[in-house]
């Protein structure tokens, strides 16, 4: 795959993970716990190449 194509795929995956995080944080069952500091919801990405997970902003 071309580097530009890889960058687009990476950006799409990151955007999707962040979108899922935003949706989870907005869920009524979770939102109160997040606000109270009882629960943290983070977006992360697991890389098969190096078998590491990294959190996303």
C-alpha distance (Angstrom), angle and dihedral (degrees) to the residues before:
residue distance angle dihedral
X1 . . .
X2 3.79 . .
X3 3.78 117.0 .
X4 3.82 90.8 -115.1
X5 3.81 89.6 52.9
X6 3.81 91.1 49.3
X7 3.80 90.6 50.3
X8 3.80 90.8 52.3
X9 3.81 91.6 49.5
X10 3.82 90.9 48.1
X11 3.81 91.7 49.2
X12 3.80 91.4 48.7
X13 3.81 93.1 50.1
X14 3.81 91.7 47.6
X15 3.80 92.0 48.0
X16 3.80 91.2 49.8
X17 3.82 92.9 50.4
X18 3.81 91.1 49.2
X19 3.81 90.9 47.9
X20 3.81 91.3 52.1
X21 3.81 89.1 50.0
X22 3.83 91.6 51.9
X23 3.80 90.4 49.4
X24 3.81 93.2 49.3
X25 3.81 92.8 48.5
X26 3.82 89.0 52.6
X27 3.82 93.8 52.6
X28 3.82 108.3 113.4
X29 3.81 92.9 -132.4
X30 3.81 91.1 54.9
X31 3.81 104.8 30.2
X32 3.80 96.0 75.7
X33 3.78 92.4 50.2
X34 3.80 91.2 48.6
X35 3.82 91.5 50.7
X36 3.81 90.9 47.2
X37 3.80 90.8 51.6
X38 3.80 92.4 -117.3
X39 3.79 93.9 115.9
X40 3.78 135.2 32.7
X41 3.78 121.4 -161.3
X42 3.79 114.5 -163.9
X43 3.77 133.5 179.9
X44 3.77 112.8 -128.0
X45 3.75 139.2 171.7
X46 3.78 127.1 -147.4
X47 3.77 115.1 -149.9
X48 3.78 114.7 -148.8
X49 3.82 91.1 -163.8
X50 3.80 95.3 65.0
X51 3.82 100.3 11.2
X52 3.80 93.4 -124.1
X53 3.77 129.8 131.8
X54 3.78 120.1 -143.3
X55 3.75 128.5 -171.5
X56 3.78 119.8 -125.4
X57 3.79 127.4 -139.0
